[in-house]
Amino acid sequence: MNTPKPPAQRKASWLRTIQAVLWSFVGLRKNSEYQQDIEKLNPFHIIGVAIGAALLFVLGLIALVNWVVVQPTGL
């Protein structure tokens, strides 16, 4: 009898996932690296890292604006 094979598990480190998400934020990516990411990275990990990175980016922008607005002008 032929037993069905389990789906291939995607195995990549969290560091590789973070790196892929950050490169996608910049928009610079080689097609070959993109294809490797599709094969190895877990989509749920990508979504989680992307949401976290976007949140950190927005909070960083808010902190920067608050810092600029609060600075005394010295005039």
C-alpha positions as CSV (number, residue, x, y, z in Angstrom):
1,M,0.0,0.0,0.0
2,N,1.1,3.5,-0.6
3,T,0.9,5.7,2.4
4,P,0.6,9.4,1.8
5,K,3.6,11.5,2.7
6,P,3.1,14.2,5.3
7,P,3.5,17.7,4.0
8,A,7.0,19.0,4.0
9,Q,7.7,21.0,7.1
10,R,9.2,24.4,6.6
11,K,12.3,24.9,8.7
12,A,14.0,28.2,8.9
13,S,15.3,30.1,11.9
14,W,13.6,33.1,13.4
15,L,16.6,35.2,12.4
16,R,16.1,34.2,8.7
17,T,12.4,35.2,9.0
18,I,13.2,38.5,10.5
19,Q,15.8,39.2,7.8
20,A,13.3,38.3,5.1
21,V,10.7,40.6,6.6
22,L,13.1,43.5,6.9
23,W,14.3,43.1,3.4
24,S,10.7,43.1,2.2
25,F,10.1,46.4,4.1
26,V,13.0,47.9,2.2
27,G,11.8,46.4,-1.1
28,L,15.1,45.1,-2.3
29,R,15.1,41.4,-2.8
30,K,16.6,38.9,-5.3
31,N,14.2,36.6,-6.9
32,S,16.3,33.6,-6.0
33,E,16.2,34.5,-2.3
34,Y,12.5,35.1,-2.5
35,Q,12.0,31.6,-3.9
36,Q,14.1,30.1,-1.1
37,D,12.0,32.0,1.5
38,I,8.8,30.7,0.0
39,E,10.1,27.1,0.4
40,K,11.6,27.4,3.9
41,L,9.7,30.1,5.9
42,N,6.5,29.5,7.8
43,P,3.8,31.9,6.7
44,F,2.5,32.4,10.3
45,H,6.0,33.3,11.5
46,I,6.3,35.9,8.6
47,I,2.9,37.4,9.6
48,G,3.9,37.7,13.2
49,V,7.3,39.2,12.5
50,A,5.8,41.6,10.0
51,I,3.1,42.8,12.5
52,G,5.8,43.3,15.2
53,A,8.1,45.1,12.8
54,A,5.3,47.4,11.6
55,L,4.3,48.2,15.2
56,L,7.9,49.0,16.2
57,F,8.2,51.2,13.1
58,V,5.1,53.2,13.9
59,L,6.0,53.5,17.6
60,G,9.5,54.7,16.5
61,L,7.9,57.4,14.3
62,I,5.6,58.5,17.1
63,A,8.6,58.8,19.5
64,L,10.6,60.7,16.9
65,V,7.8,63.2,16.3
66,N,7.3,63.7,20.1
67,W,11.0,64.2,20.6
68,V,11.2,66.8,17.8
69,V,8.1,68.7,19.0
70,V,9.2,68.8,22.6
71,Q,12.7,70.1,21.8
72,P,13.2,73.8,22.9
73,T,13.8,76.1,20.0
74,G,16.2,78.3,21.8
75,L,14.9,81.5,20.2
